[in-house]
Amino acid sequence: MGLGGCIILIAVGAILTFATDWHMQGVNLDVVGLILMAVGIIGVATFSSIARRRRVMVPPAATVVEEERHHHHRDGYTDGYGV
């Protein structure tokens, strides 16, 4: 289950717990909503810990310093091509 599924579980659980006044015989929708919210929160925590472990820390590449080459220019031309 991904992060989106966990957020949907939390939302559906909150709706069942706080926004409905339905009464079903043998089922307490407030408890079902609380269970869905708890499962969603556990899923978000698990997903974030797994995602944190997958992140690979790559050290920054060392910068390459090249020596500056000195070109000998004669009359503004190099190698006879005018560039």
Kinemage of the C-alpha trace (Angstrom):
@kinemage 1
@onewidth
@group {chain A} dominant
@subgroup {mainchain}
@vectorlist {calphas} color= white
{ca met a 1} P 0.000 0.000 0.000
{ca gly a 2} L 1.414 3.352 -0.953
{ca leu a 3} L 1.232 6.714 0.678
{ca gly a 4} L -1.960 7.597 -1.179
{ca gly a 5} L -3.735 4.486 0.100
{ca cys a 6} L -2.746 5.309 3.667
{ca ile a 7} L -4.079 8.835 3.345
{ca ile a 8} L -7.348 7.479 1.933
{ca leu a 9} L -7.655 5.119 4.917
{ca ile a 10} L -7.167 8.023 7.301
{ca ala a 11} L -9.749 10.129 5.451
{ca val a 12} L -12.370 7.358 5.291
{ca gly a 13} L -11.807 6.562 8.963
{ca ala a 14} L -12.233 10.206 9.928
{ca ile a 15} L -15.429 10.451 7.888
{ca leu a 16} L -16.857 7.324 9.504
{ca thr a 17} L -15.911 8.488 12.995
{ca phe a 18} L -16.720 12.193 12.940
{ca ala a 19} L -19.049 12.922 10.018
{ca thr a 20} L -21.654 10.168 10.055
{ca asp a 21} L -24.516 9.327 12.350
{ca trp a 22} L -25.435 5.994 10.808
{ca his a 23} L -26.324 3.134 13.093
{ca met a 24} L -25.843 -0.433 11.944
{ca gln a 25} L -26.816 -3.346 14.071
{ca gly a 26} L -23.748 -5.260 15.234
{ca val a 27} L -21.232 -2.734 13.818
{ca asn a 28} L -19.967 0.329 15.623
{ca leu a 29} L -18.906 2.703 12.827
{ca asp a 30} L -16.999 4.924 15.255
{ca val a 31} L -14.722 2.010 16.161
{ca val a 32} L -14.353 0.996 12.512
{ca gly a 33} L -13.339 4.585 11.673
{ca leu a 34} L -10.799 4.684 14.491
{ca ile a 35} L -9.319 1.385 13.324
{ca leu a 36} L -9.037 2.667 9.740
{ca met a 37} L -7.342 5.862 10.932
{ca ala a 38} L -4.895 3.867 13.078
{ca val a 39} L -4.036 1.548 10.186
{ca gly a 40} L -3.543 4.575 7.920
{ca ile a 41} L -1.235 6.281 10.410
{ca ile a 42} L 0.787 3.086 10.881
{ca gly a 43} L 1.008 2.779 7.089
{ca val a 44} L 2.253 6.360 6.707
{ca ala a 45} L 4.897 5.774 9.400
{ca thr a 46} L 6.012 2.522 7.764
{ca phe a 47} L 6.065 4.030 4.294
{ca ser a 48} L 8.117 7.026 5.418
{ca ser a 49} L 10.662 4.851 7.238
{ca ile a 50} L 11.068 2.596 4.190
{ca ala a 51} L 11.372 5.611 1.886
{ca arg a 52} L 14.015 7.107 4.183
{ca arg a 53} L 16.076 3.903 3.973
{ca arg a 54} L 15.856 3.834 0.178
{ca arg a 55} L 17.358 7.288 -0.106
{ca val a 56} L 20.975 6.886 -1.145
{ca met a 57} L 23.428 9.467 0.012
{ca val a 58} L 25.919 10.103 -2.768
{ca pro a 59} L 28.944 12.178 -1.830
{ca pro a 60} L 29.414 15.189 -4.060
{ca ala a 61} L 31.789 14.678 -6.937
{ca ala a 62} L 35.183 16.272 -6.589
{ca thr a 63} L 35.580 19.283 -8.804
{ca val a 64} L 38.131 18.940 -11.566
{ca val a 65} L 40.465 21.874 -11.877
{ca glu a 66} L 42.102 22.199 -15.234
{ca glu a 67} L 45.157 24.260 -15.826
{ca glu a 68} L 44.587 27.361 -17.829
{ca arg a 69} L 46.274 27.037 -21.188
{ca his a 70} L 48.022 30.044 -22.572
{ca his a 71} L 47.611 30.460 -26.293
{ca his a 72} L 50.151 32.366 -28.216
{ca his a 73} L 48.358 34.711 -30.524
{ca arg a 74} L 49.961 36.329 -33.496
{ca asp a 75} L 48.082 39.258 -34.915
{ca gly a 76} L 44.796 37.978 -33.417
{ca tyr a 77} L 44.951 34.609 -35.175
{ca thr a 78} L 45.658 31.159 -33.823
{ca asp a 79} L 46.740 28.220 -35.919
{ca gly a 80} L 46.136 30.232 -39.045
{ca tyr a 81} L 42.337 29.798 -38.921
{ca gly a 82} L 41.406 33.116 -37.413
{ca val a 83} L 39.707 31.612 -34.381
